[in-house]
């Protein structure tokens, strides 16, 4: 029997994912990013890029959820930088230029 059949992995959450998505949403609202691609592929590419450049924050318990909400300024800055870089990369390399 596999682990997936034996255990519930639904509670295994990367809190960094939520932080990246929230930051991405905020940065895409900025006027200087009004021309950034917003197709699903572009948004997912930006999120994936940013997530690959921040330290993961996995949690599996309620205590972990409480700990994850106590995000320090260093972590916020790391997420902000990673998302900013992701947006810039997609802005400079839109899908039409990848054909």
C-alpha positions in Angstrom: 0.0 0.0 0.0 1.4 3.4 -0.9 1.7 6.4 1.5 -1.0 8.3 -0.5 -3.4 5.5 0.2 -2.5 5.3 3.9 -2.1 9.0 4.9 -3.9 12.3 4.2 -1.5 14.7 2.4 -4.2 17.3 1.9 -3.0 19.2 5.0 0.6 19.4 3.7 0.6 23.0 2.6 3.4 25.3 1.3 2.5 28.7 2.9 5.1 30.4 0.6 2.7 29.6 -2.2 0.0 31.8 -0.6 2.5 34.6 0.0 3.7 34.5 -3.6 0.2 34.6 -5.1 -0.8 37.5 -2.9 2.4 39.4 -3.8 1.9 38.6 -7.5 -1.6 39.9 -7.3 -0.4 43.1 -5.7 2.5 43.7 -8.1 0.3 43.1 -11.2 -2.0 45.9 -10.0 0.9 48.4 -10.2 0.7 50.8 -13.2 4.1 49.9 -14.4 3.0 46.3 -14.8 -0.2 47.1 -16.8 1.4 45.6 -19.9 2.5 42.3 -18.4 0.9 39.2 -19.9 -2.0 37.9 -17.8 -2.8 34.6 -19.6 -3.0 31.6 -17.3 0.4 30.4 -18.7 2.1 33.7 -17.9 0.6 33.9 -14.4 1.5 30.3 -13.6 5.0 30.9 -15.0 5.5 33.9 -12.8 4.3 32.0 -9.7 6.4 29.0 -10.5 9.5 31.2 -11.1 9.0 33.0 -7.8 8.3 29.9 -5.8 11.5 28.4 -7.1 13.4 31.4 -5.7 12.0 31.5 -2.2 12.5 29.2 0.7 9.4 26.9 1.1 7.3 27.1 4.2 5.6 23.8 4.6 3.1 23.1 7.4 1.1 20.0 8.2 -0.6 21.0 11.5 -2.6 23.8 13.1 0.5 24.9 15.0 2.3 25.0 11.7 -0.4 27.3 10.3 0.0 29.7 13.2 3.7 29.7 12.9 3.5 30.3 9.2 1.4 33.4 9.7 4.2 35.0 11.7 6.1 35.8 8.6 9.1 38.0 9.3 10.3 41.0 7.2 13.1 39.1 5.7 10.7 36.5 4.3 8.4 39.2 3.0 11.4 40.9 1.2 12.5 37.5 -0.3 9.0 37.0 -1.7 8.7 40.5 -3.0 12.1 40.2 -4.8 11.3 36.8 -6.3 7.9 38.0 -7.6 9.4 41.2 -8.9 12.0 39.2 -10.8 9.3 36.8 -12.1 7.2 39.6 -13.4 10.2 41.3 -15.1 11.2 38.0 -16.8 7.7 37.5 -18.2 7.5 41.2 -19.2 10.8 41.0 -21.1 10.0 37.6 -22.6 6.2 37.5 -23.4 4.9 34.2 -25.0 4.8 35.7 -28.5 8.6 36.1 -28.3 9.1 32.5 -27.4 7.5 31.1 -30.6 
